[in-house]
Structures are given as structure tokens and as C-alpha cells.
Amino acid sequence: MKSELHVVTGAFGYSGKYIAHRLLEAGHSVRTITSRQSRPDYFGGRVERRPLDFRNHAQLVDSLTGAKVLYNTYWVRFNHSTFTHSEAVDNTLRLFEAAKEAGVERVVHVSITNPSEDSPLEYFSGKGRLERALKESGLSYAILRPTVLFGMEDILINNMAWVLRRFPIVGVFGDGSYRLQPIYVDDLARLAVEQGALKTNTTINAIGPETFTYRELLAAIGRAIGTERLIVGIPPWLGHLSGIVIGRMVGDVIITREEIAGLMADLLYVDDKPAGTTRLTDWMREHAATLGVSYASELARRR
């Protein structure tokens, strides 16, 4: 098979790293555009690094020229003094424009379940706007809509385990009946690379094979690590306040009001067949000895 050039945003990050590994295994040449030039090289020099500057259009076009497929994993989880959802939308639109000008044949774009431009939540409205822009761009596309990712570098599942290991009582927002369908990060990477090889425009709910309520997920994590706790329902405002207090202890943002609202609105659930095959309950049992032992910081990862 002839080697093709594939470009991954953030191949030294989380999901981008797994996509890059899959592409290398398939025999492709891989280039990453990343703002983190000092990050350790997980690939032994096999992935070419290019600087990521969304304001430098010519540089973006040059970095994408010759690429058959662009895999876009770039996004921000919440608004912060150094990054915002609106900036992430603008930056991604610039990336799509550069990809079209560079002659990229296909874009595999990571979105979120239930995006909507009409959503009052910026995360979901921003993702909705980007999906529309990609569909209207004229580029061949595959849009993947995961909910929660899990894997060795995971933040959410790991930090839920971290809380369970340290506090005798754990709260859920409201009754905890809202649902999640976590997908293994390498299952998402496999799906991304499969879709990169196709030409048909498609949108896929990239969900895992298990569905949990938030309360059930906490209980399942507790069982996996051998630390079952009393789980109680608390008002969302109190849960957010608790997150702020713990966040100050660890120097991070634990959870935002918007994330709580998205959870409680059941936006991390869809009625669809699973795209992933790896069960979170199996994965947690295999990694119980290390899951949640150390806190995983979102802000530290971005720095």
C-alpha cells in the first residue's frame, strides 16, 4: 500500500495520540500540527511536528498541503482566562478554510453528542456551528460524536475514582439519573482511521457499548477500585461549589456549571447502536490498581 500523508491535530495530546498510532500502524506518514512543541515524543521521531498558529493562515495551509486526511481533535473543555469556546470555534473555522485551500481530501472531525446551534450551552452550540460549517465547506467529511472518553490518559473517569478514594460520601447532581455512554479512546481512534479511508459524508454517534446513569457510573467505579462509598443526591449549586473548593485544592477546574447543566439535560446520551466495543467496566477492572491514585489536571495538561 502506498504511504499517504495524514495530519492529526495534537498528536502529542490525548485522542490525537491514539489516532496517530493507528495511522502509523497502517503504514501512513503522519504529521501533527501542535502548539506544544516541547512535549515528549511518543513516536520515536516517526511523527513530523509542525507549529500550530491559527492566526497564521499561510503556515496552516503549508502544514496541510499534501495531506489526504485531516483528523481534527482540537477543542477546549471550558472557558478560561487563556482559552474560550468562542476562540475554539473561530480557530477551527480557520483550520477548515486552510484544509480546503491546501487540497485536503477528507476531514475527520471529533464533535460531541447532541450538538445544537440553538443550545444555551456554549460547548454544544459551538460544536453545532462547526458541524454545519464543515458540511457546507465542500470538503468530504466524517463527523464523530463521542460522549465521554476513557483510557490511560483520561481525566473524568480517573478523577471520579480519585474523589471516591478520598471522600467517604460522594454527591451527584440532583438524582443522578442522567446518562453517559463512555467510549474507549482507542475505539474512537480506530473509528476515526476507518472513516479517514472512506469518501462518503457521514455523522456517527461514537458511543461505547455500556450506558450508565451518573449514579451508576460512580458506583461502578467504586466497585472496580474496591472503594464503595455512600452516594447522595445534592443540589447542583452545592455540587458546583464543592467542585470549586476541591479545584482550589488541586489547582484545576473540576467541573463547570455548564458541564453540570449538560449532564443533567441528558446530552451525553443518544439512542443509537454502539460504535465502540471496549467495555468500561472491564477496562476499570484491569486498571483498578492505578485508576484514581493520582489526580489528573486539565489545566496542567494544557500547560
C-alpha positions in Angstrom: 0.0 0.0 0.0 1.3 3.4 -0.9 2.1 5.6 2.1 -0.2 8.6 2.4 0.3 11.7 4.4 -2.3 12.2 7.2 -2.4 15.2 9.5 -3.6 15.0 13.1 -4.1 18.0 15.4 -2.5 17.4 18.7 -0.9 14.0 18.2 1.0 14.5 21.4 -2.2 15.1 23.3 -4.9 12.5 24.3 -7.1 11.2 21.5 -4.8 12.5 18.8 -2.0 10.3 20.1 -4.1 7.2 19.6 -5.2 8.2 16.1 -1.5 8.8 15.2 -0.5 5.4 16.5 -3.3 3.8 14.4 -2.2 5.7 11.3 1.5 4.6 11.8 0.4 1.0 12.2 -1.5 1.3 8.9 1.7 2.4 7.2 0.9 6.1 6.7 3.1 9.1 7.0 1.9 11.2 9.9 2.3 14.9 10.6 0.9 16.8 13.6 0.2 20.4 14.0 0.5 21.3 17.6 1.1 24.3 19.9 3.0 22.0 22.3 6.4 21.7 20.6 8.2 20.8 23.8 6.0 17.7 24.6 7.8 14.3 24.8 7.9 12.4 21.5 5.9 9.2 22.0 6.6 8.1 18.4 10.4 7.9 18.1 10.6 10.6 15.5 8.0 9.0 13.2 5.6 11.9 13.5 6.6 15.1 11.9 5.8 18.2 14.1 4.6 21.5 12.7 3.8 24.5 14.8 0.1 25.3 15.2 -0.8 29.0 14.9 -4.4 29.6 13.9 -3.7 33.2 13.1 -1.0 32.3 10.5 -3.1 31.2 7.6 -0.2 30.6 5.2 1.5 28.4 7.8 -1.6 26.4 8.3 -2.1 25.9 4.6 1.6 24.8 4.2 1.3 22.3 7.1 -1.8 20.8 5.5 -0.5 20.7 1.9 -0.1 17.2 0.6 -2.3 15.7 3.3 -5.0 13.2 2.2 -6.9 13.4 5.5 -7.0 15.8 8.4 -8.1 14.5 11.8 -9.3 17.3 14.0 -9.4 16.7 17.7 -8.9 20.3 18.7 -11.3 21.8 21.2 -11.5 23.3 24.7 -13.5 21.8 27.6 -14.5 25.0 29.3 -14.0 28.8 29.1 -10.9 30.0 30.9 -8.8 33.2 31.0 -6.4 31.7 28.5 -8.9 29.9 26.1 -12.6 30.1 25.4 -15.2 28.2 23.4 -15.7 31.1 21.0 -12.0 31.2 20.2 -12.0 27.5 19.7 -14.9 27.9 17.2 -13.1 30.7 15.3 -9.8 28.7 15.3 -11.5 25.6 13.9 -13.2 27.5 11.2 -9.7 28.8 10.2 -8.5 25.2 10.2 -11.3 24.1 7.9 -10.6 27.0 5.5 -6.9 26.2 5.4 -7.7 22.5 4.8 -9.8 23.3 1.8 -7.2 25.7 0.4 -4.5 23.1 0.9 -6.4 20.5 -1.1 -7.1 18.1 1.8 -9.3 15.3 0.5 -11.2 14.5 3.7 -11.7 15.8 7.3 -12.5 13.5 10.2 -13.8 15.8 12.9 -14.4 15.0 16.5 -17.6 16.6 17.8 -20.0 15.8 20.7 -23.3 14.0 21.1 -26.4 16.2 20.7 -24.7 19.4 19.3 -27.1 22.2 18.5 -26.5 25.8 17.4 -29.6 26.7 19.4 -28.2 25.2 22.7 -27.8 27.7 25.6 -24.6 25.8 26.4 -21.6 27.1 24.5 -19.9 23.7 24.3 -22.9 22.2 22.4 -23.8 25.3 20.4 -20.1 25.7 19.3 -19.9 22.1 18.2 -23.2 22.5 16.3 -21.8 25.6 14.4 -18.7 23.7 13.5 -20.6 20.7 12.2 -22.7 23.0 9.9 -19.6 24.8 8.7 -17.9 21.5 7.8 -20.9 20.2 6.0 -21.2 23.5 4.0 -17.4 23.6 3.2 -17.5 21.3 0.3 -14.9 19.0 2.0 -15.5 15.3 2.3 -16.2 14.7 6.0 -16.8 12.2 8.7 -18.2 13.7 12.0 -17.7 11.6 15.1 -19.8 12.4 18.1 -18.3 10.8 21.3 -19.6 11.4 24.8 -17.0 10.6 27.5 -13.6 9.1 26.5 -11.8 6.7 28.8 -8.2 5.4 28.7 -4.9 5.6 30.4 -4.7 9.4 30.0 -8.3 10.0 30.9 -9.3 12.9 33.2 -13.0 12.5 34.0 -13.2 8.8 35.0 -9.8 9.0 36.7 -10.8 12.0 38.8 -14.1 10.4 39.7 -12.1 7.5 41.1 -9.7 10.0 42.8 -12.7 11.5 44.6 -14.0 8.1 45.6 -10.6 7.1 47.1 -10.5 10.3 49.2 -14.0 11.1 50.4 -16.4 8.9 52.5 -19.5 10.5 50.9 -19.8 11.4 47.3 -22.5 13.7 45.8 -24.4 13.5 42.5 -26.1 16.5 41.0 -29.9 16.0 41.6 -30.9 12.4 41.5 -28.1 11.3 39.2 -30.4 9.6 36.7 -28.9 11.3 33.6 -26.9 9.0 31.3 -23.5 8.6 29.8 -22.1 6.2 27.2 -18.3 6.2 27.6 -16.1 5.1 24.7 -12.6 3.8 24.9 -10.2 6.3 23.3 -8.6 3.7 21.1 -12.0 2.6 19.8 -12.6 6.2 18.8 -9.1 6.2 17.1 -10.0 3.0 15.2 -13.2 4.5 14.1 -11.5 7.8 13.0 -8.9 5.9 10.9 -11.6 3.7 9.3 -13.6 6.8 8.4 -10.5 8.5 7.0 -10.2 5.8 4.4 -13.7 6.3 3.1 -15.3 9.0 1.0 -18.9 9.1 2.0 -20.1 12.0 4.1 -21.3 10.7 7.4 -22.1 11.6 11.1 -21.6 8.8 13.7 -22.6 8.7 17.3 -19.3 7.4 18.7 -20.6 5.8 21.9 -19.4 2.8 23.9 -21.3 -0.5 24.5 -22.4 0.4 28.0 -24.8 3.0 29.2 -24.7 4.3 32.8 -26.6 6.8 34.8 -24.2 9.2 36.6 -25.0 7.5 39.9 -24.5 4.0 38.4 -21.2 5.2 36.9 -19.9 6.3 40.3 -21.0 3.1 41.9 -19.3 1.0 39.1 -16.0 2.9 39.5 -16.2 2.4 43.3 -16.7 -1.4 42.9 -13.8 -1.6 40.4 -11.3 0.1 42.7 -12.7 -1.6 45.8 -13.8 1.7 47.4 -17.6 1.8 47.5 -19.0 5.0 49.0 -22.3 6.4 50.1 -23.6 8.3 47.1 -26.1 11.1 47.8 -28.1 13.5 45.7 -27.3 17.2 46.2 -28.5 20.4 44.6 -26.5 21.3 41.5 -25.3 24.6 43.1 -23.8 22.7 46.0 -22.1 20.2 43.7 -20.6 23.1 41.7 -19.5 24.8 45.0 -17.9 21.6 46.1 -16.1 21.3 42.8 -14.7 24.9 43.3 -13.4 24.0 46.7 -11.7 20.8 45.5 -10.5 22.6 42.4 -8.7 25.2 44.6 -7.0 22.3 46.5 -5.6 20.8 43.3 -5.2 23.9 41.2 -7.6 22.9 38.5 -11.2 23.3 37.2 -13.1 20.2 38.4 -16.5 20.9 36.8 -18.4 23.9 35.5 -22.0 25.0 35.7 -22.3 24.4 32.0 -21.0 20.8 32.3 -23.4 20.1 35.1 -26.3 21.5 33.0 -25.2 19.4 30.0 -25.1 16.2 32.1 -28.5 16.9 33.7 -30.1 17.6 30.4 -29.0 14.1 29.3 -26.9 15.5 26.4 -24.3 12.7 26.8 -26.8 10.1 25.8 -28.2 9.0 22.4 -30.4 6.2 21.4 -28.1 4.5 18.9 -26.1 1.4 18.4 -22.6 1.5 20.0 -19.6 2.3 17.8 -17.1 1.1 20.4 -16.6 -2.5 21.7 -14.5 -2.0 24.8 -16.5 -2.1 28.0 -15.6 0.5 30.6 -16.3 -2.0 33.4 -13.8 -4.4 32.0 -11.2 -1.7 31.4 -11.6 -0.4 35.0 -11.1 -3.8 36.5 -7.8 -4.2 34.5 -6.6 -0.8 35.7 -8.0 -0.8 39.2 -4.6 -0.6 40.9 -3.8 2.8 39.3 -7.2 4.3 38.5 -7.7 7.5 40.6 -4.4 7.1 42.6 -3.2 10.4 41.2 -5.3 13.5 40.2 -5.3 14.3 36.5 -5.3 18.1 35.9 -6.9 19.6 32.8 -5.1 22.8 33.2 -1.7 21.1 33.7 -2.3 19.1 30.6 -3.0 22.3 28.6 0.1 24.0 30.0 
